[in-house]
Amino acid sequence: MTLHNLFPLVALALNVLLAGITLVRNPGSRLNRVFAYFVSGMAAWNLGVFMLRRSPDAPTATFWEFVIHAAVVFLPALYYHFVLIFLESTTQHRPSLVVAYLFAIFFGLVNVSGSSLFMKGVTWTYWGWAPVTGPLYTPFFLYFNYFLIYGLSHLVRAQKDVDSSFRRNRATLILLGTLVSLAGGFIDFTRFILARFVPAADLVYPMGIPANTIFALMLGTSIVRYRLFDVNVAVKKGAIYLVLWGVVTSILVLAEQYADWEQTNPLWVILPLGFIMTLLVSPLGQRVEAYLERLMFSKRRGCYETLLDLSKRLGTILDFGRLMETLVHGLVRGVPVTHCALLIYDAARSAFVVYREENSVGEGVGVTAIPVDGPVVQWLNQTGRLLVKEEVKLNPVIAEYFETAESELEEIRASLIVPLKIENKLTGIVLVGEKLSGEIFDGQELEVLAVLANQVAISLENARLYEELSSSNAQLMQASRLKSQFLASMSHELRTPLNSIIGFSKVLLNRLDGDLTERQEVYIRSVHNSGTHLLQLINGILDFSRIEAGKVEMMSEELDLHELIDECIDSSTPLTRGKQLKLEKNVPLEMPRLTADRTKVKQILLNLVSNAIKFTSQGRVVVGVVAEPDAIHLSVADTGTGIRQEDLARLFEPFQQLDNPVARSAGGTGLGLAISKKFVELHGGRIWAESRENQGSTFHFTLPLN
């Protein structure tokens, strides 16, 4: 058993496998059924050839020639039928299809009849048995090739008008397969004719079986797994390697002419060839191949790199509008494609609505919204997979799903429908048009596009959350401003009657209008003290509200710190009554000139000194000053109760009071330190505290000299 005799058996197995795969994949498709009939005919042809090459005598060989031709006569008609179904033009060309089948039936009947007009018998050749043809064999040969060429012409004409690159890719596969089959037939026919005049022509290997095996493979790939590769890229790569093979062959031929191979040591040939082969499989060879890829397929690499670059860029964008613009513009201009649109879910319309669309050519995606309850959105929601629109008719599962929704799918003018899904929730849809280069999106690009879609979904969700947070922050800031304005207004309104209460109660206590009984004096003094305390609270709220509302004015003047600190100590001395407490100062005689708002600095010191006195029952309170190179460092230290470490972090927050008995008995709004902090910061300084529980506290603040 030789390889020549086994080859038809291999082709037979391949054809049976192709028929089974296409029928199992989509038995309801007319295209798949006609292809199954076609490859079944090819299988019968291959079986006949296998048996023919094993035939021991002429009668057996003649029988198998009849079997072969019984299958072969129907192949042109089945191929032509396949092409018409693929182009969806069966009805338009029905008369020519009927003629093709009539020819097939006619030649089939002539073959079965055993008429010598068709085939007279067989003859032995170098490669085995071959038919001795009759007068009708030439018309049969013309019929066979005519309908192959006629179907080919339909494909060529239709390719110009096909919008879908995926459909063009399939058509190219069928077209190339047909050309391979015609080339094989032409070689066999030429060999057959020339052998009558040039016996050496009979030595040329018969290419019919290999060519038609490739033919069947390409047709099968076009309807089963056409997306595995881009035909144009395969052709370009084949051309590159063919050129390289031609160059190497030419070098060897020239070397043979100028070298005496018989006298040459074989190592001189083996070693250089081994070195070249090593280079080809080494990293250097891979770099050379990568260079050829960039040189010949720059558009494809550009698409792949654009998708990767977009994925990186989109991860850093938080602005919703800019994110959509970057995605759509990047795909249209970077890949580039005819058009692209991004659809975002709109709850009011219960649909995914076009939010951003860009066209380079054409009329765009053709839709403004895709309903949520429609089959397209439901399919994307259920599967989460990118949908190649052209695959809908090829994949039986998808075809069955969209069987009742072809009109909705046809309205969407897009090559790819890409879901943007995050946490099982469909948040958007990207519709991508055709590549301007006419090439398809190959498997690798589709994988990167799916990864990009995941990145976009996450980025869109992040951008949406960021916008919601920004909106909430703006609302909170507005509410804070309104609150501050309200407090300022109310504090002002409250101070007027309080001043009257305090003033008149003071008049009564001074007995300007007569004596008071002891009980009356107690009541009026209580009113006066409560009013004064309330006024202090309102003044604090008013000051803080003005600061929050941005209505505080700074009145800068040169300060005499000695004088200012003395005033603060004098004002605070009455607070020490009843306590074993000393108020002291530690201020250098010579101080640099300080320009600041005197009123606010005094209020800071008064707040800190009064707090120190409040929380110190005995010991001392010291106001200190240290001159630094670019600032004046002021401090107020006490020997009081101290502050817990966990309370230090919230000391300067508004409306905060320490959780201890002294603080609770002292009362207040908790605004004194918050106001002091704001006043220090308005001067460009900073304020902080150091303390340990039961060991006293020191409050520091700085005032810049400039």
C-alpha positions in Angstrom: 0.0 0.0 0.0 1.6 3.3 -1.2 1.0 6.8 0.0 -0.5 7.5 -3.5 -3.1 4.8 -2.9 -3.8 5.9 0.7 -4.4 9.6 -0.1 -8.0 9.1 -1.5 -8.9 7.2 1.7 -7.7 10.1 3.9 -9.7 12.5 1.7 -12.7 10.2 2.1 -12.5 10.3 5.9 -12.2 14.1 5.8 -15.2 14.5 3.6 -17.4 12.2 5.7 -16.3 14.2 8.8 -17.1 17.5 7.1 -20.6 16.3 6.2 -21.2 15.1 9.7 -20.0 18.3 11.4 -22.1 20.6 9.2 -25.3 18.5 9.7 -24.8 18.2 13.4 -24.0 21.9 13.8 -27.1 23.2 12.0 -29.3 20.5 10.4 -32.0 23.0 9.7 -29.8 25.2 7.4 -30.3 24.7 3.7 -26.7 25.9 3.1 -25.4 23.2 5.5 -27.6 20.5 3.9 -26.5 21.3 0.3 -22.9 21.3 1.5 -23.4 17.9 3.1 -24.7 16.6 -0.2 -21.7 18.1 -2.0 -19.1 16.6 0.3 -21.0 13.3 0.2 -20.5 13.3 -3.6 -16.8 14.1 -3.0 -16.6 11.2 -0.5 -18.1 8.8 -3.1 -15.5 10.2 -5.6 -12.6 9.6 -3.2 -13.9 6.0 -2.4 -14.1 5.3 -6.1 -10.5 6.6 -6.7 -9.2 4.5 -3.7 -10.8 1.3 -5.1 -9.7 2.3 -8.7 -6.1 2.5 -7.7 -6.4 -1.0 -6.0 -8.2 -2.6 -9.0 -6.3 -5.6 -10.3 -7.7 -5.6 -13.8 -9.5 -3.5 -16.5 -13.1 -4.7 -15.8 -12.9 -3.9 -12.1 -11.3 -0.5 -12.9 -14.1 0.2 -15.4 -16.7 -0.4 -12.8 -15.2 2.0 -10.3 -14.8 4.6 -13.0 -18.6 4.4 -13.5 -19.0 4.8 -9.7 -16.7 7.8 -9.6 -18.5 9.6 -12.5 -21.9 8.8 -10.9 -20.8 11.1 -8.0 -18.8 13.6 -10.0 -21.5 14.6 -12.5 -23.6 16.1 -9.6 -20.8 18.1 -8.0 -21.0 21.2 -10.3 -24.7 21.6 -9.8 -24.5 21.1 -6.0 -21.6 23.6 -5.9 -23.6 26.2 -7.9 -26.6 25.6 -5.7 -24.4 26.1 -2.6 -23.1 29.5 -4.0 -26.6 30.7 -4.7 -27.8 29.9 -1.2 -24.8 31.6 0.3 -25.5 34.7 -1.7 -29.2 34.5 -1.0 -30.0 34.7 -4.7 -31.5 31.2 -5.4 -34.8 32.6 -6.5 -33.2 35.1 -8.8 -31.1 32.5 -10.6 -33.5 29.5 -10.4 -33.5 28.9 -14.2 -29.7 28.5 -14.4 -29.8 26.2 -11.4 -32.5 24.0 -13.0 -30.3 23.9 -16.2 -27.3 22.8 -14.0 -29.3 19.9 -12.4 -30.7 18.9 -15.8 -27.2 18.6 -17.2 -26.2 16.6 -14.1 -29.1 14.2 -14.5 -28.4 13.8 -18.3 -24.7 13.0 -17.9 -25.6 10.8 -14.9 -28.0 8.7 -17.0 -25.5 8.5 -19.9 -22.8 7.3 -17.4 -25.1 4.7 -15.8 -26.1 3.4 -19.2 -22.5 2.4 -19.9 -22.7 4.1 -23.3 -19.3 4.3 -25.2 -20.3 7.8 -26.2 -19.4 8.9 -22.7 -16.6 6.4 -21.6 -15.2 3.5 -23.7 -13.2 1.8 -20.9 -10.0 2.3 -19.0 -6.3 2.4 -19.8 -3.2 2.0 -17.6 -1.0 5.1 -16.9 2.0 5.8 -14.8 -0.3 6.8 -11.8 -2.8 4.0 -12.3 -6.0 3.4 -14.3 -7.5 6.3 -16.3 -10.7 6.5 -18.4 -10.8 6.2 -22.2 -13.2 9.0 -23.0 -15.9 9.1 -25.6 -17.4 12.0 -27.7 -19.7 13.2 -24.8 -16.9 13.4 -22.3 -15.7 16.8 -23.6 -19.2 18.4 -23.2 -19.2 16.9 -19.7 -15.9 18.4 -18.9 -17.1 21.8 -20.2 -20.3 21.5 -18.1 -18.2 20.6 -15.0 -15.9 23.6 -15.3 -18.6 26.1 -16.6 -20.7 25.9 -13.5 -17.7 26.1 -11.2 -16.6 29.3 -13.1 -20.1 30.6 -13.3 -20.6 30.3 -9.5 -17.2 31.9 -9.1 -18.3 34.9 -11.2 -21.3 35.3 -8.9 -19.1 35.4 -5.9 -16.7 37.9 -7.5 -19.6 40.3 -8.5 -21.4 40.0 -5.1 -18.2 40.6 -3.1 -18.1 44.2 -4.3 -21.6 44.9 -2.8 -21.2 43.0 0.5 -21.1 45.4 3.5 -20.1 42.8 6.0 -16.4 42.0 6.3 -17.2 38.7 7.9 -19.4 37.8 5.0 -16.7 38.9 2.5 -14.2 36.7 4.4 -16.5 33.7 4.0 -17.0 34.5 0.3 -13.2 34.7 -0.1 -12.8 31.3 1.4 -15.3 29.8 -1.1 -13.7 31.8 -4.0 -10.2 30.5 -3.1 -11.4 27.0 -2.7 -13.0 27.1 -6.2 -9.8 28.5 -7.7 -7.8 25.6 -6.1 -10.3 23.1 -7.5 -10.1 24.7 -11.0 -6.3 24.7 -10.8 -6.3 21.0 -9.9 -8.7 20.2 -12.8 -6.7 22.3 -15.2 -3.5 20.5 -14.3 -5.1 17.1 -14.7 -6.8 18.0 -17.9 -3.6 19.4 -19.4 -1.7 16.4 -18.3 -4.3 14.1 -19.9 -4.2 16.0 -23.2 -0.5 16.4 -23.4 0.2 12.8 -22.6 -1.1 11.9 -26.1 1.7 13.9 -27.6 4.4 14.1 -24.9 4.5 10.9 -22.9 6.6 12.6 -20.2 3.5 14.6 -19.2 2.0 11.5 -17.8 4.6 11.6 -15.0 2.9 14.8 -13.5 1.1 13.9 -10.4 -2.8 14.0 -10.7 -3.9 17.0 -8.5 -7.6 16.4 -8.6 -8.0 14.6 -5.3 -5.7 17.0 -3.3 -7.2 20.1 -4.9 -10.8 19.0 -4.2 -9.9 18.0 -0.7 -8.7 21.6 -0.1 -11.8 22.9 -1.9 -14.1 21.0 0.4 -12.2 22.1 3.5 -12.5 25.8 2.5 -16.2 25.5 1.8 -16.7 23.7 5.1 -14.7 26.3 7.0 -16.8 29.1 5.4 -20.0 27.8 7.0 -18.7 26.2 10.2 -15.6 28.0 11.6 -14.9 30.9 9.2 -13.8 33.2 12.0 -10.8 31.1 12.9 -8.6 33.2 10.6 -8.7 36.1 8.2 -8.3 34.8 4.7 -6.6 37.9 3.5 -4.0 37.6 6.2 -3.5 33.9 5.3 -3.0 34.8 1.7 -0.5 37.6 2.5 1.5 35.3 4.8 1.5 32.6 2.1 2.8 35.2 -0.3 5.6 36.2 2.1 6.8 32.6 2.7 6.5 31.8 -1.0 8.8 34.7 -1.8 11.2 33.6 0.9 11.1 30.0 -0.5 11.8 31.4 -4.0 14.8 33.4 -2.8 16.3 30.4 -0.9 15.7 28.1 -3.9 17.3 30.6 -6.3 20.4 30.8 -4.1 20.7 27.0 -4.1 20.3 26.8 -7.8 22.9 29.4 -8.4 25.2 27.7 -5.9 24.8 24.4 -7.8 25.9 26.0 -11.0 29.1 27.5 -9.6 30.0 24.7 -7.1 31.2 21.2 -7.6 28.9 19.4 -5.1 30.5 16.1 -5.6 33.9 17.4 -4.4 32.4 19.5 -1.6 32.4 18.3 2.0 28.7 17.9 3.1 29.5 19.8 6.3 29.9 23.0 4.3 26.2 22.6 3.4 24.8 21.0 6.6 26.4 23.5 9.0 25.1 26.7 7.3 21.6 25.3 6.8 21.6 24.2 10.5 22.7 27.6 11.5 19.9 29.2 9.5 17.3 26.8 11.0 18.5 27.6 14.5 18.2 31.3 13.8 14.6 30.9 12.5 13.5 29.2 15.8 15.5 31.4 18.1 14.4 34.7 19.6 16.1 36.5 16.7 14.0 34.6 14.2 10.9 35.5 16.2 11.9 39.1 16.0 12.3 38.8 12.3 8.8 37.3 12.0 7.4 40.1 14.2 9.0 42.7 11.9 7.4 41.0 8.9 4.1 41.1 10.7 4.4 44.8 11.4 5.6 45.4 7.8 2.9 43.5 6.0 0.0 43.7 8.5 0.4 47.1 10.1 -3.3 47.8 10.0 -4.1 44.6 12.0 -1.4 45.4 14.6 -2.7 48.9 14.7 -6.2 47.7 15.6 -4.8 45.3 18.3 -2.6 48.0 19.8 -5.5 50.6 19.7 -7.7 48.2 21.7 -5.0 47.7 24.3 -4.2 51.4 24.5 -7.9 52.2 24.9 -8.2 49.7 27.7 -5.4 51.4 29.6 -6.7 54.9 29.0 -10.3 54.2 30.0 -9.2 52.9 33.4 -7.9 56.4 34.4 -11.0 58.5 33.3 -13.7 59.3 35.9 -15.7 61.9 33.9 -18.7 60.1 32.3 -18.9 62.3 29.2 -15.2 62.2 28.5 -15.2 58.4 29.0 -17.9 57.9 26.4 -16.2 60.2 23.9 -12.8 58.6 24.4 -14.2 55.1 23.8 -16.3 55.9 20.7 -13.7 58.3 19.1 -10.9 55.9 19.9 -12.6 53.0 18.1 -13.7 55.0 15.1 -10.4 56.8 14.5 -8.0 54.3 16.1 -9.0 51.0 14.5 -10.5 52.6 12.3 -14.2 51.6 11.7 -17.0 53.1 9.7 -19.0 54.0 12.8 -19.5 53.3 16.5 -22.2 54.1 19.1 -22.4 53.7 22.8 -25.9 53.0 24.3 -26.6 53.6 28.0 -29.6 52.3 29.9 -32.4 54.9 30.3 -34.9 53.9 33.0 -37.5 56.5 31.8 -37.7 54.9 28.4 -36.9 51.3 29.5 -34.4 51.0 26.8 -30.7 51.4 26.0 -30.4 54.8 24.3 -27.7 56.1 22.1 -25.6 58.6 24.2 -22.7 59.0 21.9 -22.2 58.1 18.2 -19.5 58.9 15.7 -19.3 58.1 12.0 -16.4 58.2 9.6 -18.5 57.0 6.6 -22.0 55.7 6.2 -25.2 56.5 8.0 -24.4 55.2 11.5 -26.0 52.4 13.5 -29.5 53.1 12.3 -31.2 53.0 15.7 -31.6 55.4 18.5 -32.7 52.9 21.2 -32.9 49.2 21.8 -35.8 48.1 24.1 -34.9 46.2 27.3 -37.5 43.6 26.7 -36.3 43.0 23.1 -34.4 39.8 22.2 -31.1 41.6 21.6 -30.8 42.9 25.1 -32.2 39.7 26.6 -29.6 37.6 24.7 -26.7 40.0 25.8 -28.0 39.8 29.4 -28.2 36.1 29.5 -24.9 35.2 27.7 -22.8 38.4 28.3 -21.0 37.5 25.1 -20.0 39.7 22.2 -22.3 39.1 19.2 -20.9 39.0 15.7 -24.1 39.9 13.7 -23.1 37.8 10.7 -22.9 34.7 12.9 -26.6 34.8 13.8 -27.5 32.8 10.7 -24.6 30.3 11.1 -24.8 29.4 14.7 -27.9 27.3 15.2 -28.3 28.2 18.9 -28.2 32.0 18.1 -30.2 31.5 14.9 -33.0 29.8 16.8 -33.0 32.5 19.5 -33.4 35.3 16.9 -35.7 33.4 14.6 -38.7 35.6 15.5 -36.6 38.8 15.8 -34.8 39.1 12.5 -36.4 42.5 11.8 -35.0 44.1 15.1 -31.6 42.7 14.4 -31.6 43.9 10.8 -32.4 47.4 11.9 -29.1 47.5 13.8 -26.4 48.4 11.3 -23.3 47.1 13.1 -20.7 44.4 12.6 -20.3 43.7 16.3 -22.8 44.1 19.2 -20.7 44.3 22.4 -22.3 44.1 25.9 -21.0 46.2 28.8 -21.7 44.0 31.8 -20.7 44.3 35.4 -21.8 42.0 38.3 -24.4 40.3 36.0 -25.9 43.7 35.2 -26.0 45.0 31.6 -25.1 48.7 31.9 -24.5 49.6 28.2 -24.0 48.3 24.7 -21.4 49.2 22.1 -22.3 48.9 18.4 -19.2 48.7 16.2 -19.2 49.1 12.4 -17.0 47.5 9.8 -13.3 48.1 9.6 -12.4 50.7 6.9 -9.6 48.4 5.8 -12.2 45.8 4.8 -10.6 43.2 7.1 -12.5 41.2 9.7 -12.0 41.4 13.5 -10.1 38.2 14.0 -10.3 35.9 17.1 -7.5 37.7 19.0 -9.0 41.1 18.4 -12.5 39.9 19.5 -11.0 38.6 22.7 -9.2 41.9 23.4 -12.5 43.8 22.6 -14.3 41.6 25.1 -11.7 42.5 27.7 -12.0 46.2 26.7 -15.8 45.9 27.2 -15.3 44.6 30.8 -12.9 47.6 31.4 -15.4 50.0 29.9 -18.3 48.6 32.1 -16.2 49.1 35.2 -15.0 52.5 34.2 -18.6 53.6 33.4 -19.8 52.4 36.8 -16.9 54.2 38.5 -17.7 57.4 36.5 -21.4 57.1 37.4 -20.6 56.7 41.1 -18.1 59.5 41.0 -20.7 61.8 39.4 -23.3 60.8 42.1 -20.7 61.4 44.8 -19.8 64.8 43.3 -23.5 65.7 43.1 -24.0 64.6 46.7 -20.9 66.6 47.8 -22.3 69.7 46.0 -25.6 69.3 47.7 -24.0 68.8 51.1 -21.8 71.9 50.5 -24.9 73.9 49.5 -26.8 72.6 52.6 -23.8 73.6 54.8 -23.7 77.1 53.3 -27.5 77.5 53.8 -27.1 76.2 57.4 -24.3 78.7 58.1 -26.4 81.6 56.6 -29.4 80.5 58.6 -27.3 80.4 61.8 -25.7 83.7 61.2 -29.1 85.3 60.5 -30.8 83.7 63.5 -27.8 84.6 65.8 -28.1 88.2 64.8 -31.9 88.2 65.4 -31.4 86.6 68.9 -28.6 89.0 70.0 -30.8 92.1 69.8 -33.4 91.0 72.4 -30.6 89.4 74.5 -28.7 92.6 74.7 -31.9 94.3 76.0 -32.4 91.5 78.6 -28.8 91.8 79.8 -28.8 95.6 79.8 -32.0 96.0 81.7 -31.1 93.3 84.2 -27.8 95.1 84.8 -29.8 98.3 85.4 -32.0 96.6 88.0 -28.9 95.0 89.7 -27.3 98.5 90.0 -30.5 99.6 91.8 -30.8 102.7 89.5 -34.6 102.5 89.9 -34.8 101.5 93.6 -33.8 98.8 96.0 -34.5 95.1 95.5 -35.5 92.5 97.9 -33.0 89.7 98.5 -35.1 87.2 96.5 -35.6 89.7 93.6 -31.8 90.2 93.4 -31.3 86.4 93.2 -33.8 86.1 90.4 -32.5 89.1 88.4 -28.8 88.1 88.8 -29.8 84.6 87.5 -31.5 86.3 84.4 -28.4 88.4 83.9 -25.9 85.5 84.1 -28.0 83.2 81.9 -28.4 86.0 79.3 -24.7 86.7 79.3 -23.9 83.0 78.9 -26.4 82.7 76.1 -25.0 85.7 74.3 -21.5 84.1 74.5 -22.9 81.0 72.9 -24.7 82.9 70.2 -21.6 85.0 69.5 -19.6 81.7 69.0 -22.2 80.4 66.6 -22.3 83.7 64.7 -18.5 83.8 64.4 -18.4 80.1 63.2 -21.3 80.7 60.7 -19.6 83.7 59.3 -16.4 81.7 58.8 -18.3 78.9 57.1 -20.2 81.3 54.9 -16.9 82.9 53.9 -17.9 86.3 55.2 -15.0 86.9 57.6 -12.9 90.0 56.9 -9.3 90.3 57.9 -8.0 93.6 59.3 -4.2 93.4 59.3 -2.2 95.7 61.6 1.1 95.6 63.4 0.8 93.9 66.8 2.4 94.5 70.2 2.3 90.9 71.6 3.4 92.1 75.1 0.4 94.4 75.3 -2.0 91.9 73.7 -1.1 89.0 76.0 -1.3 91.3 79.1 -4.9 92.3 78.0 -5.8 88.6 77.7 -4.4 87.7 81.1 -6.2 90.7 82.7 -9.5 89.7 81.1 -9.1 86.1 82.2 -8.0 86.7 85.7 -11.6 86.9 87.1 -12.1 83.3 85.9 -9.4 82.1 88.4 -11.4 83.2 91.5 -11.9 80.3 93.9 -9.0 78.4 92.4 -5.4 78.0 93.5 -4.2 79.0 90.1 -1.6 81.4 88.7 -1.7 83.1 85.2 1.8 83.7 83.9 3.5 84.7 80.6 6.8 83.8 79.1 7.4 86.3 76.3 10.9 87.5 75.1 11.5 91.3 75.4 12.7 91.5 71.8 10.2 90.2 69.2 10.1 90.5 65.4 7.4 92.7 63.9 4.2 90.7 63.4 1.3 91.9 61.2 -2.1 90.2 61.9 -5.7 90.8 62.7 -5.5 91.9 66.4 -9.1 91.1 67.3 -8.9 87.5 66.0 -5.5 86.8 67.6 -6.9 88.1 70.9 -10.0 85.9 70.5 -7.7 82.9 69.9 -5.7 83.6 73.0 -8.8 84.2 75.1 -10.3 80.9 73.9 -7.2 79.0 74.8 -6.6 80.7 78.1 -10.2 80.4 79.3 -10.2 76.7 78.3 -7.0 76.2 80.3 -8.4 77.9 83.3 -11.7 75.9 83.0 -9.9 72.5 83.1 -7.3 73.4 85.7 -8.3 73.5 89.4 -4.8 74.3 90.7 -1.3 75.0 89.4 -0.7 77.4 86.7 -1.5 78.5 83.1 1.4 79.9 81.1 1.2 81.9 77.9 4.5 81.5 75.9 5.9 83.0 72.8 8.9 81.8 70.7 10.3 83.6 67.7 11.0 81.2 64.7 12.7 82.1 61.4 9.5 82.7 59.5 6.7 82.6 62.2 5.8 83.5 65.8 5.0 80.4 67.8 2.5 81.0 70.6 1.4 78.4 73.2 -0.9 78.1 76.2 0.2 75.5 78.7 -1.7 74.3 81.8 -1.4 71.8 84.6 -5.0 70.6 84.5 -6.8 67.4 83.8 -5.2 66.8 80.4 -6.8 65.1 77.4 -7.1 61.5 76.4 -5.1 60.4 73.4 -8.3 59.3 71.5 -9.9 62.8 72.1 -7.0 64.8 70.6 -8.0 63.9 67.0 -11.4 65.6 67.3 -10.5 68.6 69.5 -10.8 71.2 66.7 -14.0 69.8 65.1 -17.1 72.0 65.6 -19.7 71.2 68.2 -17.4 68.6 69.9 -17.0 68.4 73.7 -14.8 66.1 75.7 -16.5 63.2 77.5 -15.4 64.0 81.1 -17.2 65.5 84.1 -15.3 68.8 84.0 -16.2 69.4 80.3 -19.9 68.5 80.9 -20.2 70.9 83.9 -18.4 73.7 81.9 -21.1 73.6 79.2 -20.6 75.6 76.0 -21.2 74.9 72.3 -17.9 73.2 71.5 -17.1 75.9 69.0 -14.2 77.8 70.7 -11.4 75.6 69.4 -13.0 75.2 66.0 -13.2 79.0 65.7 -9.6 79.4 66.9 -8.5 76.8 64.3 -10.3 78.7 61.5 -8.8 82.1 62.6 -5.3 80.6 62.7 -5.7 79.1 59.2 -7.0 82.4 57.9 -3.6 83.9 58.9 -1.8 81.0 57.2 -0.7 79.3 60.3 -1.5 76.0 62.0 -2.8 74.9 65.5 -2.3 71.7 67.4 -2.4 70.3 70.9 -0.1 68.1 73.1 -1.5 66.4 76.2 -1.5 63.4 78.5 -4.3 62.6 80.8 -4.0 64.0 84.3 -0.7 65.7 83.3 -1.9 69.0 81.7 -2.1 70.2 78.1 -0.3 72.6 75.8 -2.0 74.2 72.8 0.3 75.6 70.1 -0.4 77.9 67.2 1.8 79.8 64.7 1.4 83.1 62.9 3.5 83.6 59.8 5.7 86.8 59.8 5.0 87.4 56.1 
